[in-house]
């Protein structure tokens, strides 16, 4: 979690140094308005990208945690299916993870539009 937090902090600090932030402050906007309207809106694009990129890996990691700690769940079932060569279960899990990745990518693209109205979805 800390590498991501440092990365997000870097994105925000990079946006704070741009000319349009200085101009907004010079126009007399409040600090909160500058941070939310100018800085956060532009810093959210790479943050959303990073979260969308890492989220499928978190789900796969939860499978491993289930196996390591003997928690009954999908991860343990996948391991048992691999051990007994149960191909339909392996295929279903693969399709599930592929669909999950596609849904996360779609949600990431839709969140781009919410974060920055200049983004055009075609």
Backbone atoms as SQL, in Angstrom:
CREATE TABLE atoms (id INTEGER PRIMARY KEY, chain TEXT, resi INTEGER, resn TEXT, atom TEXT, x REAL, y REAL, z REAL);
INSERT INTO atoms VALUES
  (1, 'A', 1, 'UNK', 'N', 0.815, -1.196, 0.000),
  (2, 'A', 1, 'UNK', 'CA', 0.000, 0.000, 0.000),
  (3, 'A', 1, 'UNK', 'C', 0.864, 1.267, 0.000),
  (4, 'A', 2, 'UNK', 'N', 1.988, 1.230, 0.675),
  (5, 'A', 2, 'UNK', 'CA', 2.795, 2.449, 0.752),
  (6, 'A', 2, 'UNK', 'C', 3.417, 2.855, -0.588),
  (7, 'A', 3, 'UNK', 'N', 3.854, 1.908, -1.454),
  (8, 'A', 3, 'UNK', 'CA', 4.355, 2.383, -2.755),
  (9, 'A', 3, 'UNK', 'C', 3.281, 3.108, -3.570),
  (10, 'A', 4, 'UNK', 'N', 2.042, 2.623, -3.496),
  (11, 'A', 4, 'UNK', 'CA', 0.972, 3.295, -4.222),
  (12, 'A', 4, 'UNK', 'C', 0.700, 4.677, -3.618),
  (13, 'A', 5, 'UNK', 'N', 0.722, 4.771, -2.309),
  (14, 'A', 5, 'UNK', 'CA', 0.483, 6.063, -1.661),
  (15, 'A', 5, 'UNK', 'C', 1.560, 7.069, -2.040),
  (16, 'A', 6, 'UNK', 'N', 2.790, 6.629, -2.080),
  (17, 'A', 6, 'UNK', 'CA', 3.885, 7.523, -2.496),
  (18, 'A', 6, 'UNK', 'C', 3.723, 7.935, -3.950),
  (19, 'A', 7, 'UNK', 'N', 3.274, 6.995, -4.788),
  (20, 'A', 7, 'UNK', 'CA', 3.057, 7.308, -6.201),
  (21, 'A', 7, 'UNK', 'C', 1.940, 8.340, -6.352),
  (22, 'A', 8, 'UNK', 'N', 0.844, 8.162, -5.611),
  (23, 'A', 8, 'UNK', 'CA', -0.268, 9.099, -5.686),
  (24, 'A', 8, 'UNK', 'C', 0.150, 10.478, -5.170),
  (25, 'A', 9, 'UNK', 'N', 0.957, 10.490, -4.125),
  (26, 'A', 9, 'UNK', 'CA', 1.471, 11.756, -3.601),
  (27, 'A', 9, 'UNK', 'C', 2.310, 12.458, -4.660),
  (28, 'A', 10, 'UNK', 'N', 3.108, 11.699, -5.387),
  (29, 'A', 10, 'UNK', 'CA', 3.934, 12.271, -6.450),
  (30, 'A', 10, 'UNK', 'C', 3.067, 12.865, -7.551),
  (31, 'A', 11, 'UNK', 'N', 1.987, 12.186, -7.910),
  (32, 'A', 11, 'UNK', 'CA', 1.081, 12.710, -8.936),
  (33, 'A', 11, 'UNK', 'C', 0.491, 14.054, -8.501),
  (34, 'A', 12, 'UNK', 'N', 0.059, 14.141, -7.244),
  (35, 'A', 12, 'UNK', 'CA', -0.546, 15.377, -6.741),
  (36, 'A', 12, 'UNK', 'C', 0.502, 16.482, -6.659),
  (37, 'A', 13, 'UNK', 'N', 1.693, 16.175, -6.162),
  (38, 'A', 13, 'UNK', 'CA', 2.743, 17.188, -6.070),
  (39, 'A', 13, 'UNK', 'C', 3.164, 17.687, -7.444),
  (40, 'A', 14, 'UNK', 'N', 3.147, 16.795, -8.433),
  (41, 'A', 14, 'UNK', 'CA', 3.477, 17.206, -9.796),
  (42, 'A', 14, 'UNK', 'C', 2.433, 18.187, -10.326),
  (43, 'A', 15, 'UNK', 'N', 1.185, 17.947, -10.040),
  (44, 'A', 15, 'UNK', 'CA', 0.128, 18.853, -10.493),
  (45, 'A', 15, 'UNK', 'C', 0.191, 20.197, -9.776),
  (46, 'A', 16, 'UNK', 'N', 0.631, 20.197, -8.518),
  (47, 'A', 16, 'UNK', 'CA', 0.719, 21.448, -7.764),
  (48, 'A', 16, 'UNK', 'C', 1.715, 22.427, -8.363),
  (49, 'A', 17, 'UNK', 'N', 2.677, 21.920, -9.112),
  (50, 'A', 17, 'UNK', 'CA', 3.703, 22.781, -9.677),
  (51, 'A', 17, 'UNK', 'C', 3.357, 23.391, -11.021),
  (52, 'A', 18, 'UNK', 'N', 2.199, 23.121, -11.570),
  (53, 'A', 18, 'UNK', 'CA', 1.858, 23.635, -12.900),
  (54, 'A', 18, 'UNK', 'C', 1.392, 25.092, -12.840),
  (55, 'A', 19, 'UNK', 'N', 1.477, 25.735, -13.988),
  (56, 'A', 19, 'UNK', 'CA', 1.146, 27.158, -14.073),
  (57, 'A', 19, 'UNK', 'C', -0.327, 27.440, -13.795),
  (58, 'A', 20, 'UNK', 'N', -1.228, 26.558, -14.225),
  (59, 'A', 20, 'UNK', 'CA', -2.655, 26.843, -14.036),
  (60, 'A', 20, 'UNK', 'C', -3.036, 26.835, -12.554),
  (61, 'A', 21, 'UNK', 'N', -2.294, 26.113, -11.716),
  (62, 'A', 21, 'UNK', 'CA', -2.551, 26.134, -10.268),
  (63, 'A', 21, 'UNK', 'C', -2.107, 27.481, -9.698),
  (64, 'A', 22, 'UNK', 'N', -0.966, 27.948, -10.127),
  (65, 'A', 22, 'UNK', 'CA', -0.468, 29.248, -9.685),
  (66, 'A', 22, 'UNK', 'C', -1.420, 30.367, -10.136),
  (67, 'A', 23, 'UNK', 'N', -1.925, 30.241, -11.360),
  (68, 'A', 23, 'UNK', 'CA', -2.862, 31.238, -11.869),
  (69, 'A', 23, 'UNK', 'C', -4.161, 31.231, -11.075),
  (70, 'A', 24, 'UNK', 'N', -4.665, 30.047, -10.740),
  (71, 'A', 24, 'UNK', 'CA', -5.900, 29.952, -9.955),
  (72, 'A', 24, 'UNK', 'C', -5.708, 30.571, -8.575),
  (73, 'A', 25, 'UNK', 'N', -4.550, 30.360, -7.976),
  (74, 'A', 25, 'UNK', 'CA', -4.273, 30.971, -6.675),
  (75, 'A', 25, 'UNK', 'C', -4.168, 32.489, -6.802),
  (76, 'A', 26, 'UNK', 'N', -3.545, 32.959, -7.904),
  (77, 'A', 26, 'UNK', 'CA', -3.384, 34.392, -8.114),
  (78, 'A', 26, 'UNK', 'C', -4.735, 35.070, -8.350),
  (79, 'A', 27, 'UNK', 'N', -5.691, 34.353, -8.888),
  (80, 'A', 27, 'UNK', 'CA', -7.031, 34.911, -9.123),
  (81, 'A', 27, 'UNK', 'C', -7.823, 35.028, -7.825),
  (82, 'A', 28, 'UNK', 'N', -7.309, 34.447, -6.739),
  (83, 'A', 28, 'UNK', 'CA', -7.959, 34.582, -5.453),
  (84, 'A', 28, 'UNK', 'C', -8.845, 33.413, -5.071),
  (85, 'A', 29, 'UNK', 'N', -8.723, 32.301, -5.762),
  (86, 'A', 29, 'UNK', 'CA', -9.523, 31.127, -5.401),
  (87, 'A', 29, 'UNK', 'C', -9.031, 30.573, -4.070),
  (88, 'A', 30, 'UNK', 'N', -9.957, 29.968, -3.321),
  (89, 'A', 30, 'UNK', 'CA', -9.567, 29.376, -2.042),
  (90, 'A', 30, 'UNK', 'C', -8.698, 28.151, -2.294),
  (91, 'A', 31, 'UNK', 'N', -7.920, 27.799, -1.290),
  (92, 'A', 31, 'UNK', 'CA', -6.999, 26.657, -1.437),
  (93, 'A', 31, 'UNK', 'C', -7.766, 25.361, -1.687),
  (94, 'A', 32, 'UNK', 'N', -8.885, 25.173, -1.009),
  (95, 'A', 32, 'UNK', 'CA', -9.693, 23.977, -1.225),
  (96, 'A', 32, 'UNK', 'C', -10.242, 23.898, -2.632),
  (97, 'A', 33, 'UNK', 'N', -10.667, 25.036, -3.147),
  (98, 'A', 33, 'UNK', 'CA', -11.183, 25.071, -4.516),
  (99, 'A', 33, 'UNK', 'C', -10.085, 24.754, -5.524),
  (100, 'A', 34, 'UNK', 'N', -8.914, 25.290, -5.289),
  (101, 'A', 34, 'UNK', 'CA', -7.785, 25.015, -6.189),
  (102, 'A', 34, 'UNK', 'C', -7.441, 23.535, -6.147),
  (103, 'A', 35, 'UNK', 'N', -7.391, 22.967, -4.934),
  (104, 'A', 35, 'UNK', 'CA', -7.010, 21.560, -4.809),
  (105, 'A', 35, 'UNK', 'C', -8.029, 20.634, -5.456),
  (106, 'A', 36, 'UNK', 'N', -9.316, 20.886, -5.252),
  (107, 'A', 36, 'UNK', 'CA', -10.326, 19.971, -5.773),
  (108, 'A', 36, 'UNK', 'C', -10.632, 20.200, -7.245),
  (109, 'A', 37, 'UNK', 'N', -10.713, 21.454, -7.677),
  (110, 'A', 37, 'UNK', 'CA', -11.105, 21.719, -9.061),
  (111, 'A', 37, 'UNK', 'C', -9.957, 21.595, -10.048),
  (112, 'A', 38, 'UNK', 'N', -8.756, 21.952, -9.631),
  (113, 'A', 38, 'UNK', 'CA', -7.638, 21.975, -10.563),
  (114, 'A', 38, 'UNK', 'C', -6.661, 20.820, -10.359),
  (115, 'A', 39, 'UNK', 'N', -6.233, 20.628, -9.129),
  (116, 'A', 39, 'UNK', 'CA', -5.192, 19.639, -8.867),
  (117, 'A', 39, 'UNK', 'C', -5.748, 18.221, -8.876),
  (118, 'A', 40, 'UNK', 'N', -6.772, 17.981, -8.070),
  (119, 'A', 40, 'UNK', 'CA', -7.278, 16.615, -7.932),
  (120, 'A', 40, 'UNK', 'C', -7.857, 16.076, -9.237),
  (121, 'A', 41, 'UNK', 'N', -8.569, 16.919, -9.975),
  (122, 'A', 41, 'UNK', 'CA', -9.159, 16.472, -11.231),
  (123, 'A', 41, 'UNK', 'C', -8.092, 15.968, -12.207),
  (124, 'A', 42, 'UNK', 'N', -6.965, 16.684, -12.288),
  (125, 'A', 42, 'UNK', 'CA', -5.907, 16.272, -13.204),
  (126, 'A', 42, 'UNK', 'C', -5.041, 15.152, -12.647),
  (127, 'A', 43, 'UNK', 'N', -4.935, 15.057, -11.330),
  (128, 'A', 43, 'UNK', 'CA', -4.127, 13.995, -10.723),
  (129, 'A', 43, 'UNK', 'C', -4.883, 12.675, -10.685),
  (130, 'A', 44, 'UNK', 'N', -6.205, 12.703, -10.821),
  (131, 'A', 44, 'UNK', 'CA', -6.987, 11.471, -10.736),
  (132, 'A', 44, 'UNK', 'C', -6.784, 10.536, -11.924),
  (133, 'A', 45, 'UNK', 'N', -6.455, 11.055, -13.077),
  (134, 'A', 45, 'UNK', 'CA', -6.308, 10.200, -14.263),
  (135, 'A', 45, 'UNK', 'C', -5.224, 9.135, -14.052),
  (136, 'A', 46, 'UNK', 'N', -3.992, 9.489, -13.688),
  (137, 'A', 46, 'UNK', 'CA', -3.011, 8.423, -13.461),
  (138, 'A', 46, 'UNK', 'C', -3.317, 7.568, -12.233),
  (139, 'A', 47, 'UNK', 'N', -4.002, 8.132, -11.236),
  (140, 'A', 47, 'UNK', 'CA', -4.363, 7.352, -10.053),
  (141, 'A', 47, 'UNK', 'C', -5.383, 6.282, -10.423),
  (142, 'A', 48, 'UNK', 'N', -6.391, 6.662, -11.201),
  (143, 'A', 48, 'UNK', 'CA', -7.400, 5.693, -11.651),
  (144, 'A', 48, 'UNK', 'C', -6.752, 4.615, -12.509),
  (145, 'A', 49, 'UNK', 'N', -5.819, 5.014, -13.364),
  (146, 'A', 49, 'UNK', 'CA', -5.113, 4.036, -14.198),
  (147, 'A', 49, 'UNK', 'C', -4.364, 3.034, -13.338),
  (148, 'A', 50, 'UNK', 'N', -3.661, 3.508, -12.328),
  (149, 'A', 50, 'UNK', 'CA', -2.888, 2.620, -11.468),
  (150, 'A', 50, 'UNK', 'C', -3.785, 1.674, -10.683),
  (151, 'A', 51, 'UNK', 'N', -4.883, 2.172, -10.167),
  (152, 'A', 51, 'UNK', 'CA', -5.806, 1.311, -9.420),
  (153, 'A', 51, 'UNK', 'C', -6.425, 0.266, -10.342),
  (154, 'A', 52, 'UNK', 'N', -6.840, 0.681, -11.539),
  (155, 'A', 52, 'UNK', 'CA', -7.418, -0.260, -12.492),
  (156, 'A', 52, 'UNK', 'C', -6.432, -1.327, -12.940),
  (157, 'A', 53, 'UNK', 'N', -5.169, -0.955, -13.016),
  (158, 'A', 53, 'UNK', 'CA', -4.135, -1.907, -13.418),
  (159, 'A', 53, 'UNK', 'C', -3.857, -2.937, -12.312),
  (160, 'A', 54, 'UNK', 'N', -3.912, -2.508, -11.065),
  (161, 'A', 54, 'UNK', 'CA', -3.569, -3.390, -9.948),
  (162, 'A', 54, 'UNK', 'C', -4.729, -4.210, -9.407),
  (163, 'A', 55, 'UNK', 'N', -5.949, -3.824, -9.670),
  (164, 'A', 55, 'UNK', 'CA', -7.108, -4.487, -9.076),
  (165, 'A', 55, 'UNK', 'C', -7.257, -5.965, -9.457),
  (166, 'A', 56, 'UNK', 'N', -7.077, -6.362, -10.728),
  (167, 'A', 56, 'UNK', 'CA', -7.153, -7.807, -11.018),
  (168, 'A', 56, 'UNK', 'C', -6.107, -8.627, -10.270),
  (169, 'A', 57, 'UNK', 'N', -4.935, -8.071, -10.084),
  (170, 'A', 57, 'UNK', 'CA', -3.899, -8.770, -9.327),
  (171, 'A', 57, 'UNK', 'C', -4.272, -8.959, -7.871),
  (172, 'A', 58, 'UNK', 'N', -5.036, -8.037, -7.333),
  (173, 'A', 58, 'UNK', 'CA', -5.497, -8.173, -5.950),
  (174, 'A', 58, 'UNK', 'C', -6.455, -9.346, -5.833),
  (175, 'A', 59, 'UNK', 'N', -7.329, -9.526, -6.835),
  (176, 'A', 59, 'UNK', 'CA', -8.257, -10.650, -6.799),
  (177, 'A', 59, 'UNK', 'C', -7.522, -11.986, -6.913),
  (178, 'A', 60, 'UNK', 'N', -6.521, -12.048, -7.764),
  (179, 'A', 60, 'UNK', 'CA', -5.729, -13.272, -7.872),
  (180, 'A', 60, 'UNK', 'C', -4.961, -13.509, -6.579),
  (181, 'A', 61, 'UNK', 'N', -4.471, -12.446, -5.959),
  (182, 'A', 61, 'UNK', 'CA', -3.781, -12.576, -4.680),
  (183, 'A', 61, 'UNK', 'C', -4.692, -13.099, -3.584),
  (184, 'A', 62, 'UNK', 'N', -5.982, -12.767, -3.667),
  (185, 'A', 62, 'UNK', 'CA', -6.917, -13.290, -2.665),
  (186, 'A', 62, 'UNK', 'C', -7.065, -14.808, -2.797),
  (187, 'A', 63, 'UNK', 'N', -6.918, -15.334, -4.026),
  (188, 'A', 63, 'UNK', 'CA', -6.930, -16.792, -4.202),
  (189, 'A', 63, 'UNK', 'C', -5.778, -17.423, -3.434),
  (190, 'A', 64, 'UNK', 'N', -4.599, -16.805, -3.538),
  (191, 'A', 64, 'UNK', 'CA', -3.430, -17.353, -2.849),
  (192, 'A', 64, 'UNK', 'C', -3.591, -17.271, -1.329),
  (193, 'A', 65, 'UNK', 'N', -4.164, -16.185, -0.845),
  (194, 'A', 65, 'UNK', 'CA', -4.384, -16.054, 0.596),
  (195, 'A', 65, 'UNK', 'C', -5.345, -17.126, 1.088),
  (196, 'A', 66, 'UNK', 'N', -6.385, -17.419, 0.304),
  (197, 'A', 66, 'UNK', 'CA', -7.321, -18.475, 0.681),
  (198, 'A', 66, 'UNK', 'C', -6.606, -19.817, 0.789),
  (199, 'A', 67, 'UNK', 'N', -5.695, -20.087, -0.120),
  (200, 'A', 67, 'UNK', 'CA', -4.969, -21.365, -0.097),
  (201, 'A', 67, 'UNK', 'C', -4.020, -21.405, 1.102),
  (202, 'A', 68, 'UNK', 'N', -3.261, -20.336, 1.328),
  (203, 'A', 68, 'UNK', 'CA', -2.277, -20.331, 2.404),
  (204, 'A', 68, 'UNK', 'C', -2.913, -20.462, 3.777),
  (205, 'A', 69, 'UNK', 'N', -4.045, -19.812, 3.985),
  (206, 'A', 69, 'UNK', 'CA', -4.664, -19.805, 5.300),
  (207, 'A', 69, 'UNK', 'C', -5.842, -20.774, 5.408),
  (208, 'A', 70, 'UNK', 'N', -5.998, -21.648, 4.428),
  (209, 'A', 70, 'UNK', 'CA', -7.052, -22.672, 4.417),
  (210, 'A', 70, 'UNK', 'C', -8.449, -22.079, 4.614),
  (211, 'A', 71, 'UNK', 'N', -8.680, -20.984, 3.943),
  (212, 'A', 71, 'UNK', 'CA', -9.994, -20.358, 3.974),
  (213, 'A', 71, 'UNK', 'C', -10.826, -20.974, 2.857),
  (214, 'A', 72, 'UNK', 'N', -12.022, -21.496, 3.180),
  (215, 'A', 72, 'UNK', 'CA', -12.826, -22.073, 2.108),
  (216, 'A', 72, 'UNK', 'C', -13.300, -20.972, 1.154),
  (217, 'A', 73, 'UNK', 'N', -13.004, -21.168, -0.120),
  (218, 'A', 73, 'UNK', 'CA', -13.382, -20.180, -1.116),
  (219, 'A', 73, 'UNK', 'C', -12.963, -20.624, -2.497),
  (220, 'A', 74, 'UNK', 'N', -13.016, -19.689, -3.428),
  (221, 'A', 74, 'UNK', 'CA', -12.722, -19.999, -4.821),
  (222, 'A', 74, 'UNK', 'C', -11.257, -20.384, -5.030),
  (223, 'A', 75, 'UNK', 'N', -10.350, -19.780, -4.287),
  (224, 'A', 75, 'UNK', 'CA', -8.930, -20.091, -4.440),
  (225, 'A', 75, 'UNK', 'C', -8.621, -21.539, -4.108),
  (226, 'A', 76, 'UNK', 'N', -9.202, -22.035, -3.045),
  (227, 'A', 76, 'UNK', 'CA', -8.985, -23.432, -2.665),
  (228, 'A', 76, 'UNK', 'C', -9.607, -24.373, -3.688),
  (229, 'A', 77, 'UNK', 'N', -10.777, -24.004, -4.206),
  (230, 'A', 77, 'UNK', 'CA', -11.431, -24.839, -5.224),
  (231, 'A', 77, 'UNK', 'C', -10.609, -24.898, -6.507),
  (232, 'A', 78, 'UNK', 'N', -10.001, -23.795, -6.870),
  (233, 'A', 78, 'UNK', 'CA', -9.154, -23.782, -8.072),
  (234, 'A', 78, 'UNK', 'C', -7.945, -24.678, -7.866),
  (235, 'A', 79, 'UNK', 'N', -7.321, -24.613, -6.701),
  (236, 'A', 79, 'UNK', 'CA', -6.172, -25.465, -6.421),
  (237, 'A', 79, 'UNK', 'C', -6.559, -26.936, -6.459),
  (238, 'A', 80, 'UNK', 'N', -7.693, -27.290, -5.877),
  (239, 'A', 80, 'UNK', 'CA', -8.160, -28.680, -5.931),
  (240, 'A', 80, 'UNK', 'C', -8.473, -29.101, -7.365),
  (241, 'A', 81, 'UNK', 'N', -9.034, -28.189, -8.150),
  (242, 'A', 81, 'UNK', 'CA', -9.334, -28.504, -9.550),
  (243, 'A', 81, 'UNK', 'C', -8.061, -28.734, -10.346),
  (244, 'A', 82, 'UNK', 'N', -7.033, -27.968, -10.073),
  (245, 'A', 82, 'UNK', 'CA', -5.754, -28.170, -10.771),
  (246, 'A', 82, 'UNK', 'C', -5.139, -29.504, -10.367),
  (247, 'A', 83, 'UNK', 'N', -5.214, -29.839, -9.090),
  (248, 'A', 83, 'UNK', 'CA', -4.643, -31.097, -8.618),
  (249, 'A', 83, 'UNK', 'C', -5.349, -32.324, -9.191),
  (250, 'A', 84, 'UNK', 'N', -6.651, -32.246, -9.405),
  (251, 'A', 84, 'UNK', 'CA', -7.369, -33.406, -9.951),
  (252, 'A', 84, 'UNK', 'C', -7.692, -33.260, -11.442),
  (253, 'A', 85, 'UNK', 'N', -7.068, -32.269, -12.095),
  (254, 'A', 85, 'UNK', 'CA', -7.214, -32.039, -13.542),
  (255, 'A', 85, 'UNK', 'C', -8.673, -31.863, -13.952),
  (256, 'A', 86, 'UNK', 'N', -9.377, -31.053, -13.207),
  (257, 'A', 86, 'UNK', 'CA', -10.781, -30.759, -13.489),
  (258, 'A', 86, 'UNK', 'C', -10.827, -29.546, -14.427),
  (259, 'A', 87, 'UNK', 'N', -10.751, -29.803, -15.739),
  (260, 'A', 87, 'UNK', 'CA', -10.619, -28.747, -16.726),
  (261, 'A', 87, 'UNK', 'C', -11.817, -27.794, -16.799),
  (262, 'A', 88, 'UNK', 'N', -13.051, -28.252, -16.661),
  (263, 'A', 88, 'UNK', 'CA', -14.158, -27.280, -16.692),
  (264, 'A', 88, 'UNK', 'C', -14.080, -26.236, -15.575),
  (265, 'A', 89, 'UNK', 'N', -13.650, -26.633, -14.391),
  (266, 'A', 89, 'UNK', 'CA', -13.522, -25.669, -13.296),
  (267, 'A', 89, 'UNK', 'C', -12.392, -24.691, -13.590),
  (268, 'A', 90, 'UNK', 'N', -11.305, -25.169, -14.132),
  (269, 'A', 90, 'UNK', 'CA', -10.174, -24.306, -14.487),
  (270, 'A', 90, 'UNK', 'C', -10.598, -23.316, -15.574),
  (271, 'A', 91, 'UNK', 'N', -11.335, -23.808, -16.571),
  (272, 'A', 91, 'UNK', 'CA', -11.819, -22.921, -17.637),
  (273, 'A', 91, 'UNK', 'C', -12.792, -21.883, -17.089),
  (274, 'A', 92, 'UNK', 'N', -13.681, -22.293, -16.211),
  (275, 'A', 92, 'UNK', 'CA', -14.643, -21.354, -15.637),
  (276, 'A', 92, 'UNK', 'C', -13.935, -20.268, -14.832),
  (277, 'A', 93, 'UNK', 'N', -12.914, -20.653, -14.095),
  (278, 'A', 93, 'UNK', 'CA', -12.163, -19.674, -13.314),
  (279, 'A', 93, 'UNK', 'C', -11.419, -18.712, -14.231),
  (280, 'A', 94, 'UNK', 'N', -10.865, -19.228, -15.297),
  (281, 'A', 94, 'UNK', 'CA', -10.153, -18.382, -16.260),
  (282, 'A', 94, 'UNK', 'C', -11.107, -17.383, -16.909),
  (283, 'A', 95, 'UNK', 'N', -12.290, -17.857, -17.293),
  (284, 'A', 95, 'UNK', 'CA', -13.283, -16.966, -17.888),
  (285, 'A', 95, 'UNK', 'C', -13.740, -15.932, -16.864),
  (286, 'A', 96, 'UNK', 'N', -13.926, -16.361, -15.619),
  (287, 'A', 96, 'UNK', 'CA', -14.325, -15.445, -14.548),
  (288, 'A', 96, 'UNK', 'C', -13.288, -14.332, -14.382),
  (289, 'A', 97, 'UNK', 'N', -12.014, -14.689, -14.322),
  (290, 'A', 97, 'UNK', 'CA', -10.969, -13.682, -14.153),
  (291, 'A', 97, 'UNK', 'C', -10.853, -12.777, -15.377),
  (292, 'A', 98, 'UNK', 'N', -11.052, -13.340, -16.580),
  (293, 'A', 98, 'UNK', 'CA', -11.010, -12.521, -17.792),
  (294, 'A', 98, 'UNK', 'C', -12.169, -11.524, -17.808),
  (295, 'A', 99, 'UNK', 'N', -13.362, -11.984, -17.436),
  (296, 'A', 99, 'UNK', 'CA', -14.520, -11.092, -17.386),
  (297, 'A', 99, 'UNK', 'C', -14.325, -10.016, -16.314),
  (298, 'A', 100, 'UNK', 'N', -13.783, -10.402, -15.196),
  (299, 'A', 100, 'UNK', 'CA', -13.519, -9.446, -14.124),
  (300, 'A', 100, 'UNK', 'C', -12.542, -8.372, -14.588),
  (301, 'A', 101, 'UNK', 'N', -11.510, -8.775, -15.299),
  (302, 'A', 101, 'UNK', 'CA', -10.537, -7.820, -15.824),
  (303, 'A', 101, 'UNK', 'C', -11.186, -6.882, -16.833),
  (304, 'A', 102, 'UNK', 'N', -12.043, -7.410, -17.693),
  (305, 'A', 102, 'UNK', 'CA', -12.719, -6.555, -18.674),
  (306, 'A', 102, 'UNK', 'C', -13.660, -5.560, -17.996),
  (307, 'A', 103, 'UNK', 'N', -14.374, -5.997, -16.963),
  (308, 'A', 103, 'UNK', 'CA', -15.275, -5.097, -16.243),
  (309, 'A', 103, 'UNK', 'C', -14.480, -4.005, -15.536),
  (310, 'A', 104, 'UNK', 'N', -13.354, -4.366, -14.961),
  (311, 'A', 104, 'UNK', 'CA', -12.511, -3.368, -14.294),
  (312, 'A', 104, 'UNK', 'C', -11.974, -2.366, -15.310),
  (313, 'A', 105, 'UNK', 'N', -11.564, -2.837, -16.490),
  (314, 'A', 105, 'UNK', 'CA', -11.090, -1.922, -17.533),
  (315, 'A', 105, 'UNK', 'C', -12.202, -0.993, -18.010),
  (316, 'A', 106, 'UNK', 'N', -13.419, -1.519, -18.140),
  (317, 'A', 106, 'UNK', 'CA', -14.551, -0.682, -18.526),
  (318, 'A', 106, 'UNK', 'C', -14.840, 0.361, -17.457),
  (319, 'A', 107, 'UNK', 'N', -14.832, -0.059, -16.194),
  (320, 'A', 107, 'UNK', 'CA', -15.067, 0.885, -15.104),
  (321, 'A', 107, 'UNK', 'C', -13.985, 1.957, -15.060),
  (322, 'A', 108, 'UNK', 'N', -12.753, 1.574, -15.344),
  (323, 'A', 108, 'UNK', 'CA', -11.661, 2.545, -15.384),
  (324, 'A', 108, 'UNK', 'C', -11.903, 3.575, -16.477),
  (325, 'A', 109, 'UNK', 'N', -12.305, 3.133, -17.655),
  (326, 'A', 109, 'UNK', 'CA', -12.585, 4.062, -18.749),
  (327, 'A', 109, 'UNK', 'C', -13.749, 4.993, -18.423),
  (328, 'A', 110, 'UNK', 'N', -14.778, 4.470, -17.766),
  (329, 'A', 110, 'UNK', 'CA', -15.911, 5.316, -17.393),
  (330, 'A', 110, 'UNK', 'C', -15.532, 6.308, -16.297),
  (331, 'A', 111, 'UNK', 'N', -14.656, 5.893, -15.406),
  (332, 'A', 111, 'UNK', 'CA', -14.197, 6.806, -14.356),
  (333, 'A', 111, 'UNK', 'C', -13.334, 7.936, -14.918),
  (334, 'A', 112, 'UNK', 'N', -12.655, 7.687, -16.044),
  (335, 'A', 112, 'UNK', 'CA', -11.916, 8.760, -16.706),
  (336, 'A', 112, 'UNK', 'C', -12.863, 9.895, -17.069),
  (337, 'A', 113, 'UNK', 'N', -14.024, 9.536, -17.602),
  (338, 'A', 113, 'UNK', 'CA', -15.009, 10.545, -18.007),
  (339, 'A', 113, 'UNK', 'C', -15.542, 11.298, -16.791),
  (340, 'A', 114, 'UNK', 'N', -15.728, 10.614, -15.680),
  (341, 'A', 114, 'UNK', 'CA', -16.220, 11.276, -14.468),
  (342, 'A', 114, 'UNK', 'C', -15.150, 12.220, -13.911),
  (343, 'A', 115, 'UNK', 'N', -13.902, 11.777, -13.912),
  (344, 'A', 115, 'UNK', 'CA', -12.820, 12.578, -13.335),
  (345, 'A', 115, 'UNK', 'C', -12.482, 13.788, -14.199),
  (346, 'A', 116, 'UNK', 'N', -12.533, 13.619, -15.518),
  (347, 'A', 116, 'UNK', 'CA', -12.156, 14.699, -16.423),
  (348, 'A', 116, 'UNK', 'C', -13.161, 14.785, -17.558),
  (349, 'A', 117, 'UNK', 'N', -14.041, 15.766, -17.547),
  (350, 'A', 117, 'UNK', 'CA', -15.073, 15.861, -18.589),
  (351, 'A', 117, 'UNK', 'C', -14.524, 16.086, -19.990),
  (352, 'A', 118, 'UNK', 'N', -13.248, 16.472, -20.110),
  (353, 'A', 118, 'UNK', 'CA', -12.669, 16.661, -21.429),
  (354, 'A', 118, 'UNK', 'C', -12.430, 15.352, -22.158),
  (355, 'A', 119, 'UNK', 'N', -12.420, 14.239, -21.431),
  (356, 'A', 119, 'UNK', 'CA', -12.213, 12.935, -22.039),
  (357, 'A', 119, 'UNK', 'C', -13.461, 12.563, -22.825),
  (358, 'A', 120, 'UNK', 'N', -13.258, 12.170, -24.072),
  (359, 'A', 120, 'UNK', 'CA', -14.370, 11.815, -24.946),
  (360, 'A', 120, 'UNK', 'C', -14.375, 10.304, -25.120),
  (361, 'A', 121, 'UNK', 'N', -15.503, 9.674, -24.803),
  (362, 'A', 121, 'UNK', 'CA', -15.638, 8.238, -24.978),
  (363, 'A', 121, 'UNK', 'C', -16.225, 7.975, -26.358),
  (364, 'A', 122, 'UNK', 'N', -15.530, 7.168, -27.169),
  (365, 'A', 122, 'UNK', 'CA', -16.034, 6.845, -28.504),
  (366, 'A', 122, 'UNK', 'C', -16.271, 5.378, -28.616);
